Amino acid sequence: MSTAGSGRTHYTQQLQDVRDEILMMGSMVSQAIEGAVEALKKRDPQQAREVVAADQVIDAKQYELEERTLTIIATQQPMAGDLRSLAASLFIVGELERMGDYAEGIAKIAIMVSEHPPLKPLIDIPRMAEISVSMLQRSLTAYMELDLEECRKIWHTDDEVDGLYVQVYRELLTYMLQDPGSIERATYYLWCAHNLERIADRVTNVCERTAYVITGDPQTLPGRVDPD
């Protein structure tokens, strides 16, 4: 194999390695979301603490992937589509890290909630988590496969999460109005629902960036979320 061919093969492998590691980071975030909500539902502070501790691993993975991606950009000087893809990788890694932070936040609330009597059975919040995790996993598959149609479908699924959030908000507000003593506990659950709603919004950002990689048009999917 020529030196140029060998170099191109190495470069292609570097790009694939970054995508594979993003999938791994996405899996870590999915597990964090599921673990945090399960701890909340079961009132299990030990499981919640494990999710909080695991967030450091997610943060470390972010820095590792950012450094690896920037090294590729600096040494390989990618053009056009490859450069958009690498820029998207940096963006997606940042979004995944924020999703991990939201999961950590839910886990911390699960620890606090475990010290209080239960307010109500949890139904809609676990459903929000289930949909959000499915959206996340599908979005990363769409990113790997450059599947524009799947990005559009996931983007619209966010409406379901938004609807559940409104439902949770109204229900918890009713609890607060009927029993002022429930305000603290209801607020905890509302924060959890908010975090899950934001996770789903972050997933739509991943879809928007993937669509941009595919089409080169930043307006392929309309924007949804303001950074926070």
Backbone hydrogen bonds, N-H to C=O, Kabsch-Sander energy under -0.5 kcal/mol:
donor,donor_aa,acceptor,acceptor_aa,energy
6,S,2,S,-2.8
7,G,3,T,-2.5
8,R,4,A,-2.2
9,T,5,G,-2.2
10,H,6,S,-2.2
11,Y,7,G,-2.2
12,T,8,R,-2.7
13,Q,9,T,-2.1
14,Q,10,H,-2.1
15,L,11,Y,-2.1
16,Q,12,T,-2.1
17,D,13,Q,-2.6
18,V,14,Q,-1.9
19,R,15,L,-1.9
20,D,16,Q,-2.7
21,E,17,D,-2.3
22,I,18,V,-2.0
23,L,19,R,-2.0
24,M,20,D,-1.9
25,M,21,E,-2.5
26,G,22,I,-2.7
27,S,23,L,-2.1
28,M,24,M,-2.0
29,V,25,M,-2.2
30,S,26,G,-2.5
31,Q,27,S,-2.3
32,A,28,M,-1.8
33,I,29,V,-2.5
34,E,30,S,-2.5
35,G,31,Q,-2.7
36,A,32,A,-2.5
37,V,33,I,-2.3
38,E,34,E,-2.3
39,A,35,G,-2.3
40,L,36,A,-2.0
41,K,37,V,-2.7
42,K,38,E,-2.7
43,R,39,A,-1.0
44,D,39,A,-2.2
48,A,44,D,-1.8
49,R,45,P,-2.3
50,E,46,Q,-1.7
51,V,47,Q,-1.6
52,V,48,A,-2.2
53,A,49,R,-2.5
54,A,50,E,-2.1
55,D,51,V,-1.0
55,D,52,V,-0.7
56,Q,53,A,-1.3
57,V,54,A,-0.7
58,I,54,A,-1.6
59,D,55,D,-2.4
60,A,56,Q,-2.2
61,K,57,V,-2.2
62,Q,58,I,-1.9
63,Y,59,D,-1.9
64,E,60,A,-2.3
65,L,61,K,-2.5
66,E,62,Q,-2.6
67,E,63,Y,-2.4
68,R,64,E,-2.2
69,T,65,L,-2.6
70,L,66,E,-2.6
71,T,67,E,-2.0
72,I,68,R,-1.8
73,I,69,T,-2.2
74,A,70,L,-2.4
75,T,71,T,-2.5
76,Q,72,I,-2.7
77,Q,72,I,-0.5
77,Q,73,I,-1.2
82,D,79,M,-1.5
83,L,79,M,-0.9
84,R,80,A,-2.3
85,S,81,G,-2.3
86,L,82,D,-2.3
87,A,83,L,-2.5
88,A,84,R,-2.4
89,S,85,S,-1.9
90,L,86,L,-2.0
91,F,87,A,-2.1
92,I,88,A,-3.2
93,V,89,S,-2.4
94,G,90,L,-1.7
95,E,91,F,-2.1
96,L,92,I,-2.6
97,E,93,V,-2.1
98,R,94,G,-1.8
99,M,95,E,-2.2
100,G,96,L,-2.3
101,D,97,E,-1.7
102,Y,98,R,-2.2
103,A,99,M,-2.2
104,E,100,G,-2.5
105,G,101,D,-2.3
106,I,102,Y,-2.1
107,A,103,A,-2.3
108,K,104,E,-2.3
109,I,105,G,-1.9
110,A,106,I,-2.5
111,I,107,A,-1.7
112,M,108,K,-1.7
113,V,109,I,-3.2
114,S,110,A,-1.7
115,E,112,M,-1.3
116,H,113,V,-2.3
123,I,121,P,-0.6
127,R,123,I,-1.5
128,M,124,D,-2.6
129,A,125,I,-2.2
130,E,126,P,-2.5
131,I,127,R,-2.4
132,S,128,M,-2.5
133,V,129,A,-2.6
134,S,130,E,-2.0
135,M,131,I,-2.7
136,L,132,S,-2.4
137,Q,133,V,-2.6
138,R,134,S,-2.5
139,S,135,M,-2.5
140,L,136,L,-1.9
141,T,137,Q,-1.7
142,A,138,R,-2.5
143,Y,139,S,-2.0
144,M,140,L,-2.2
145,E,141,T,-2.5
146,L,142,A,-1.0
147,D,142,A,-2.0
148,L,146,L,-0.9
151,C,147,D,-1.6
152,R,148,L,-1.9
153,K,149,E,-2.0
154,I,150,E,-2.6
155,W,151,C,-2.4
156,H,152,R,-1.7
157,T,153,K,-1.4
158,D,154,I,-0.9
158,D,155,W,-0.6
159,D,156,H,-1.6
160,E,157,T,-1.4
161,V,157,T,-1.1
162,D,158,D,-2.4
163,G,159,D,-2.3
164,L,160,E,-2.0
165,Y,161,V,-2.2
166,V,162,D,-2.2
167,Q,163,G,-1.9
168,V,164,L,-2.7
169,Y,165,Y,-2.8
170,R,166,V,-2.4
171,E,167,Q,-2.2
172,L,168,V,-2.8
173,L,169,Y,-2.2
174,T,170,R,-1.8
175,Y,171,E,-1.8
176,M,172,L,-2.2
177,L,173,L,-2.3
178,Q,174,T,-2.4
179,D,175,Y,-2.3
182,S,179,D,-2.7
183,I,180,P,-1.4
186,A,182,S,-3.0
187,T,183,I,-2.5
188,Y,184,E,-1.8
189,Y,185,R,-1.9
190,L,186,A,-2.2
191,W,187,T,-2.3
192,C,188,Y,-1.8
193,A,189,Y,-2.4
194,H,190,L,-2.5
195,N,191,W,-2.5
196,L,192,C,-2.1
197,E,193,A,-2.3
198,R,194,H,-2.2
199,I,195,N,-2.1
200,A,196,L,-2.1
201,D,197,E,-1.7
202,R,198,R,-2.5
203,V,199,I,-1.9
204,T,200,A,-1.7
205,N,201,D,-1.5
206,V,202,R,-1.7
207,C,203,V,-2.1
208,E,204,T,-2.5
209,R,205,N,-2.4
210,T,206,V,-2.4
211,A,207,C,-2.5
212,Y,208,E,-1.7
213,V,209,R,-2.0
214,I,210,T,-2.0
215,T,211,A,-2.6
216,G,212,Y,-2.8
220,T,217,D,-1.7
